[in-house]
Amino acid sequence: MKTFAERRSIRKYSQRPVPGELIESLAAGASRAATMGNMQLYSLVVTTDLDMKSRLADAHHRQPMVVEAPAVLTFCADFNRFARWCECRDAVPGYGNFVSFFNAATDTLLFAQAFCTLAEENGLGTCVIGTTVDNPGDIIGILGLPRLVFPVLTVALGYPDEHPEQTDRLPVEGIIHHDRYKDYSAGDIDRIYAAKEALPESRYFVELNGTDNLAQVFTRFRFTEADNIAMSEKMTAALKKQGF
C-alpha cells in the first residue's frame, strides 16, 4: 500500500477499467471526511463513456488524459440535494448565496482529497485537472448540473501506466506560521524558493520564455492577470446562473 508521502500525479493510464463498485467503495470511505453541519454538500459525477469524455475534453482544452483515463471524476459543490430535502419536509431553504457556495465548495474539496488518497492507497492513479475553473459553464451544460450545483474539481482516474518523478514542494518552514501570520521578508522568500528556482526544469522554463526568473514565467505566461480576470468573469456568471 502506498503512503501519502509517495503520491504523484499520473497522466498516463492503462486501459484496464476501474470497477464501478470500487469507485462506490472509495466514495463511501471518502464520505467520512469532515463536512459542514454534517450536510455533505457535494456530489460526484463519474464519466466513463467515451463520447461524454470527449465532450468534457472540449471544456478542458483537449487534454489527452480526459479522454484516455478510464474514468473522469467531476466533484461538484451541491446544495440542490439538501435544498430539495428541505422542500420535501416543509422547510424553506435559503442557500442561493455565496457563503453557501463557499461551504459546499469546502465540503467538496475535503471529500475529493479523501477520495484521491483512498484511490491511490488502492493502487489507482489520479491527476487533478486544473481547467475546471476555465469553463465551468460548459461543464455545467455537458453534465446537466441543476441549480445550486457547481463543478469545483475534475480528476482523472485509472490504473497507472507510468511512474513519474515527484514534483517539488516548498519547505515546511515556508508554510507554517506560529500563533500569528508572519509576513515574508525578501530574505525569507529567497530561502523558501531557492530550491525551486535551482531546479533544472525551472532554469529551462526561464530560458525558454526569455525571462529573468521563474516568477516572471508565472506572471507573464502561465497565470496572467488578464487570464485570471477573464476566468473570474466567466465563473461569476456561471455561479449566478446556478443560483449562487
C-alpha positions in Angstrom: 0.0 0.0 0.0 1.3 3.4 -1.0 1.8 6.1 1.6 0.6 9.7 1.1 4.3 10.8 1.0 4.7 8.8 -2.1 1.9 10.4 -4.1 2.4 11.8 -7.5 0.2 12.9 -10.4 -0.5 10.3 -13.0 -1.2 11.4 -16.6 -0.8 8.1 -18.4 -3.2 5.2 -17.7 -3.6 1.6 -18.7 -6.9 0.8 -20.4 -7.9 -1.5 -17.5 -11.3 -0.3 -16.4 -11.9 0.9 -12.9 -14.7 -1.2 -11.5 -17.8 0.8 -10.6 -18.1 -1.0 -7.3 -14.6 0.1 -6.4 -15.4 3.8 -7.1 -18.5 3.5 -5.0 -16.5 1.9 -2.2 -14.0 4.8 -2.4 -16.8 7.3 -2.3 -18.3 5.7 0.7 -15.0 5.8 2.5 -14.3 9.4 1.4 -17.7 10.5 2.8 -16.2 10.2 6.3 -14.3 13.4 5.5 -15.3 16.4 7.6 -18.4 18.2 6.4 -20.2 21.5 7.2 -23.1 20.8 9.6 -23.0 17.1 8.6 -24.8 18.2 5.4 -22.4 16.5 2.9 -22.7 19.4 0.3 -21.2 17.6 -2.6 -21.9 15.2 -5.5 -19.6 13.2 -7.7 -20.2 12.7 -11.4 -18.3 9.7 -12.8 -17.8 9.8 -16.5 -16.6 6.6 -18.3 -18.5 6.9 -21.7 -16.0 7.8 -24.4 -18.3 10.3 -26.2 -19.0 12.0 -22.9 -15.3 12.1 -22.0 -14.7 13.7 -25.4 -17.3 16.4 -24.8 -15.7 17.1 -21.4 -12.3 17.2 -23.0 -13.5 20.2 -25.1 -14.1 22.1 -21.9 -10.7 21.1 -20.6 -8.7 22.3 -23.6 -8.5 18.8 -25.1 -6.1 17.5 -22.5 -5.4 13.9 -23.6 -5.9 12.3 -20.2 -9.5 13.5 -20.1 -10.2 11.0 -22.9 -7.6 8.4 -22.2 -8.2 7.9 -18.4 -10.8 5.1 -17.8 -12.8 7.5 -15.6 -13.1 11.2 -15.3 -14.5 12.4 -11.9 -16.2 15.8 -11.6 -16.6 16.8 -7.9 -19.4 19.2 -7.5 -20.5 21.6 -4.8 -24.1 20.6 -4.3 -26.7 22.4 -2.3 -29.5 21.1 -4.6 -29.9 17.8 -2.8 -30.1 19.4 0.6 -32.5 22.1 -0.6 -34.8 19.5 -2.2 -34.8 17.6 1.1 -35.8 20.8 2.9 -38.6 21.5 0.4 -39.9 17.9 0.8 -40.1 18.4 4.5 -41.9 21.7 4.5 -38.7 23.6 5.4 -37.7 26.7 3.4 -34.1 26.6 2.1 -32.1 29.8 1.8 -28.9 28.6 0.2 -28.8 30.7 -3.0 -25.9 32.8 -1.8 -22.1 33.0 -1.9 -21.5 31.7 1.7 -23.5 28.6 0.9 -21.4 28.0 -2.2 -18.2 28.5 -0.2 -19.4 26.0 2.4 -20.3 23.5 -0.3 -17.0 24.0 -2.2 -15.1 23.4 1.1 -17.1 20.2 1.7 -16.4 19.1 -1.9 -12.6 19.6 -1.7 -12.4 17.7 1.6 -14.3 14.9 0.0 -12.2 15.0 -3.2 -8.9 14.8 -1.3 -10.1 11.9 0.8 -11.3 10.1 -2.3 -8.0 10.6 -4.1 -6.0 9.5 -1.1 -8.0 6.3 -0.8 -7.8 5.7 -4.5 -4.0 5.9 -4.5 -3.8 3.6 -1.5 -5.8 1.1 -3.6 -3.3 1.2 -6.5 -5.1 3.7 -8.6 -3.5 6.9 -10.1 -5.1 10.3 -10.1 -4.4 13.7 -11.6 -6.2 16.9 -10.7 -7.3 18.7 -13.9 -7.0 22.4 -13.2 -9.0 23.6 -16.1 -12.4 23.2 -14.3 -12.2 26.9 -13.4 -11.7 27.8 -17.1 -15.0 26.7 -18.4 -17.5 25.9 -15.6 -20.4 26.9 -17.8 -19.6 24.4 -20.4 -19.1 21.6 -17.8 -22.5 22.5 -16.3 -24.2 22.1 -19.6 -22.4 18.9 -20.6 -23.2 17.2 -17.2 -26.7 18.7 -16.9 -26.0 20.2 -13.5 -29.1 21.8 -12.0 -29.5 24.9 -9.9 -27.3 25.0 -6.8 -24.8 22.5 -8.2 -21.4 23.8 -9.4 -18.2 21.9 -10.7 -15.3 22.5 -8.3 -12.7 19.9 -9.2 -12.1 17.4 -12.0 -9.8 14.3 -11.5 -8.6 11.8 -14.0 -8.7 8.2 -12.5 -7.2 4.9 -13.6 -4.5 2.4 -13.1 -1.1 4.0 -13.7 0.9 3.3 -16.9 3.8 5.4 -15.8 5.9 6.2 -12.6 6.9 9.8 -13.0 9.2 11.7 -10.6 7.5 13.5 -7.8 7.3 17.3 -8.3 9.0 19.6 -5.9 7.4 21.2 -2.8 8.3 24.2 -0.7 10.0 23.5 2.6 7.6 23.3 5.5 9.1 26.5 7.1 7.6 28.4 4.2 4.1 27.2 5.1 3.8 27.2 8.9 3.1 30.3 11.0 3.2 30.2 14.8 0.4 31.9 16.7 0.1 34.7 14.2 0.8 35.1 10.5 4.3 36.4 10.0 4.8 38.1 6.6 7.7 37.2 4.5 10.8 39.3 4.2 12.9 39.3 1.0 15.4 37.0 2.7 12.6 34.6 3.7 11.4 34.5 0.0 15.0 33.9 -1.2 15.4 31.0 1.2 12.0 29.4 0.7 12.1 29.5 -3.1 15.8 28.7 -3.5 15.5 25.0 -4.2 12.6 25.5 -6.6 14.4 28.2 -8.6 17.5 26.0 -8.8 15.8 23.0 -10.4 17.0 22.2 -14.0 13.4 22.4 -15.2 12.9 25.8 -13.6 16.0 27.1 -15.3 14.8 25.6 -18.6 11.5 27.4 -18.4 13.2 30.7 -17.6 15.5 30.3 -20.7 12.6 29.1 -22.9 10.5 32.1 -22.1 13.3 34.6 -22.2 12.6 35.9 -18.6 14.9 36.9 -15.8 13.5 34.4 -13.3 10.8 31.8 -12.7 8.3 34.2 -11.1 8.1 36.1 -14.3 7.3 32.9 -16.2 4.2 32.6 -14.0 3.1 36.2 -14.1 3.8 36.8 -17.8 2.8 33.4 -19.4 1.3 30.8 -17.1 -1.2 32.6 -14.8 -1.5 36.1 -16.2 -3.7 38.8 -14.7 -5.7 39.1 -17.9 -6.5 35.4 -18.0 -7.4 35.3 -14.3 -9.8 38.3 -14.7 -11.4 36.6 -17.8 -11.9 33.3 -15.9 -13.2 35.2 -12.9 -15.9 36.8 -15.0 -16.9 33.5 -16.5 -17.0 31.9 -13.1 -19.1 34.7 -11.6 -21.6 34.4 -14.4 -21.8 30.7 -14.0 -22.3 31.0 -10.3 -25.1 33.4 -10.8 -26.7 31.2 -13.4 -26.6 28.2 -10.9 -28.3 30.3 -8.2 -25.4 31.1 -6.0 
